[in-house]
Structures are given as C-alpha cells and as structure tokens.
Amino acid sequence: MTAESLTRMPALFGVVAGAVTFTLLLAATGGDAWWADHLYAWQGGTWAARDAWWSAELLHVGGRRFSISCWMLAAVALGLTWSGHVPQAWRRPLGYVLVTVPLATLLVAVLKTRTGIDCPWDLQRYGGTHPWLSPFDARPAALGPAACFPAAHAAAGYAWVALYFACAAAGPSLRNLRHLGLAFGLALGLLFGIVQQLRGAHFLSHDLWALTLCWLIAALSARVWLPAQLRDSISTRTVPIHAAHGALR
C-alpha cells in the first residue's frame, strides 16, 4: 500500500473502523480497567510513578520539550531550503510537518477538555474520589470538569507519524526512510503513552484514540498539502520498470 493510497477515504474509514472495533472490544472485556488494575497493583496499590522524577519531569515535561525541539529543527531545516543547504524538494514536506504536528496535538488537547472523561487517578477504584462513569452517563455537576480523553501527551509523540507522509513526498533521498519516520512517531507516542498510564493519567483507550486522531490528521493533511508529491513518488518508482521493458523490446 502506497503513502498516497493511505490518504484516500477507504483507508481513512478503515482506520476509524479499526479504532471503534478495538474500543468496543476493550469496553466489552473491561480491557481498560484490567490493564490499569495491573499497573496500579504493580506499583503497590498506588500511582507511585505519578510524581516520580523520571516520569513527571524527564518523560512528561522533558518529552514535551523534546517534541517542541524536533519541531524547531524542522523549522530550521525549512529555512535552509532557501539557502541550498537543504534540498528544495523538502520544502513543501517540511511545511506540511510544521503545520500538521501542532495541528494534531492541538486537536487532541482541545477534545480532551470537551469529553468530560476522568483520569484513572481520579477514580475511587484507584484511590481517587470519583465514581466510574460510562462515557454515555450524564456527568454530575458536583464532580467538576474532567479532561483526560484522548491522551494529549501521547499525541505529542504520535503526531510525528506525519513523518511517514513527509518522507514519502520529499523525493528519492528520503522516500525509503518513510517507515523509519513512521516508527519514530509510533515509538515516541508509545513511550509517552505508557509513561502517562503508569502515572495514572490515562487508560489504554485514551492512547488508542490519540494515535487514531493523529494518523487521521496526518493523512488528511497530506491529502491536501502533498497530493502532487505523493503521486510523483508512485510514478517515479514505476519509471525504471517501464524503462526495463523498453530495453527488452
């Protein structure tokens, strides 16, 4: 499957359908609670990692700064496309990254303030004060606001899956690195997500939807921003094959 085909509606609907199916499976099996129960018990019936230096400072605060630093490096690289130090073919893909990464992160951050879903550490089951509510239950006003779904910190990592499309569109020099770019985004989001789960900040489904939204934003943005570059990446791969056929005639 090509990068260009992943921006088409069937592929996008497939991603949403997969996320919905997995979410329903988690709900039916109690998967969110099962996993959080194990993390909570593993830490001795408390969220020991909640305020630990390595989780709260190094990987939460530091992780956010790392993502911002990566964005700044991309901005510098974009500037260097005008000086000739970076290939001009990278200019549009870099612009795409500079818009898409913060867009995906911001979307998740805004959504989490609107969904009214508690963090694990808020719940009575895990030492908090709030009852476990279904997402479809009316939230009592006495509980106050909740802002934990989807997972914003994980999104700061998963937003970098946009590198897959950026590399695919940047010409032959980077096209073969697109899967490495995808792996970077997935690994960073997974690291940020696991740390927040260990802190009691999120359930597994919160991270699932952070990834889903980041991928959808990356693919839709690529469809708008990089259509010609992604189509060219397909045609340039087929040229050698046609040339070989011609040589054999």
N, C-alpha and C positions, 0 to 999 in steps of 0.2 A: 504494500500500500504506500503510495507516494504522499509527500507532505501536502501537495495540492489537493489530493482526494480527501485528506483528513479535515479540510476546511469546508467540505460540502455538507449539505443538510443531512443526508442519510447517516454520515459518520457522526455528526453532532447529536442527532436524535439517538443514535446508538449509545453514545456516552451517557446521555441523560437517562436512558432506559436502564443501562447497567447500574448507574448510581441509585436509581429508585429501587431497582430489584434488590441490590445489596442492603439498602436501608430497610426495606421491608423484611428482609431476612434477619437483620440484626434485631428489629423490633419483635418479630415472631419468636425468636430464640432467646431474647434477652441478652444478646451479644454485648451491647454497650455495658450493661451492668456486670455481666460476667467478667469482662476484661478489666473494668475499673475495680471490681471487688478484688481481683488478684493483685493488681498494682497497689491497692490500699493495704491489703493483708501483707504483701511482701515488704512494705515499709513499716510494719509493726502496728497496723491499725491506725495510722495517721498519715498525713501527707508530708513526710519528712523532707521531701525534695522541694516543698513549696518555697521556702525561704533560704535554701542552701545556696552557697555562693556559686557553685558550678552550674546550677540550673537557673537561678533567678538573675544572676549577674552575667556570667560568662555566656550562657547559651540563649538567654531571653533578651536581655539588654544588648549584650555583645552580638548576638545573632542578628538583631535588628540593625545594628550599626554595620555589620558585615554586608547585609543586603544593600544598605544605602551606599556603602563604599563601592560595591560592584556596579551600582547604577552610575555613580560618579565616574568610574573608569570607562564605562560605555559612553558617557557624555564627552570625556576627553578624547576617546577614540573617534567619535563623530567629528569633533573639531579638527582632528588630524587628517580627516579625509580631504580637507581643503588645502592642506599643506603638502600632500603627496606622501606623507609618512604612513598612511593607512589607505588601502585601495579604495578608489571612489565607488566601486561596486558594493562596498559595505555600507555606504551612506544611508540608503533607504532602510536596510535591515536594522542598522543601529538606531535610526529614528523610531522604527517600529518597537524595538526593545524599550527605548526610553519612555515611550507612551504606554505600552502595554503592561509592563511590570507594575508601575504605580497604579494604573487603572484597575488591574485585578486586585491588588492589595487594598485599594480604597473601597472597591465594591464590597468585598468581604467585610471590611471594617464597618461599613455603613449598615450592611444587612444584619450584623450581629447585634446592633443596637435596636433593631426593629423586631426581631423574632421573639424576644421575651423568654428565652430558654436559659435555665440555670447552669452553672458550672457544677461538676461533681462536688467540689469543696463546699458548696452552698447547701447541699442536701443532708437531711438528717441521717440518711444511710451511711454517710461518710463524715459524721461529726459536725455537720452544719445545722442550720435551723429551719430549712425549708422542706416541705413535703415533696415527694416525687410527683411531678405533674406530667400528664401527657401533653405533647405539643398542641393537641386539639382541645385541651381543657382551658376554660376561662381562668386567667391568672388573677387571684385575689389582689386587690389594691394594697392590702396590708403587707404583702411580700415585697413591694417596691419593684423597681425595674431589674431586668436581668439581661445580660449581653454576652452570651457565650457560644452562640451558634450562628454561623460557621466559625471555624477557628482562624482568627486573624493572624496570629503569629506563624502558624503553619503556612498560611497564604503568602507570607513574606518570602518563604522559600519556594513554594510551589509555583509562584508567579514566574519563576525563571524557566519553566518549561517552554516559555516563549522562545528560548534559545534554539529549540528544535526548528522552528519555522524560520528564524533569523539566519541560522547557518545554512538551511536548505536554499534560501534565497540569495545568499551572498556570493554565489559563484563557485567554481570548481575548487578553489583553495580552502573553502570551509564546508562545502556540502557534505563531505564524508565525515565531518565532525558533528553532524546534527544529532546523532544518537548520544554522543558524549554530552552535548548541550542538554538534551532531554534528561540524561542520567544525573547531571548536576542539579537541575531543578527538582527532580524527584528525591534525590538524596538529601538536599537541603531542607525540603519541606518535610520529609520523613523524620529527619533529625529534630527539627523544631517541633513537630507534632508530638513525637514520643516524649520529649522533654516536658511539654505542657501537660501531657497526660499523666506523667509521673508527678507533676506538681498538683494534680487535681483540677486543672483549669479546663480540661475538655474531655469529652467522650470520643470514642473511635469514629462515630458517625459525623462528628463535628469536623474532623480532619478529612474524612471522605468527601464532604461537600466543599471544603476549601479547595481540595485538588480538582474536583469536578468544575467548579466555577472558574478557577484559574485556567484550566485547559480550554474551557469554552470561550473565555475572553481571548486567550492567545490565538485560538483557531479562527474565531470571528474577526479579530483584528487583522490577522494575516490575510484573510479573505478580502478585506477592504484595502489594506495597506500594501500587500505584496502580491497581488494576483499575477501580474506580468512576470515577476521574478520567479515565482513558483512554477508557472507554466514553462518558462525558459529552462528551468532546471530539469524538466522532463524531456524537452526537445533536445537539449544538448547531450543528454545521456543516450539518446537514440541515434544521434548522428553517426557515431563510429560504426554502429550495426549496419546502417544503410550504406555507409562507405565501403564496408567489407563486402556486402552483397554486390555492390557495383564493381568492385575489383575482381570478383569471381566470374563475372559475365564475360 
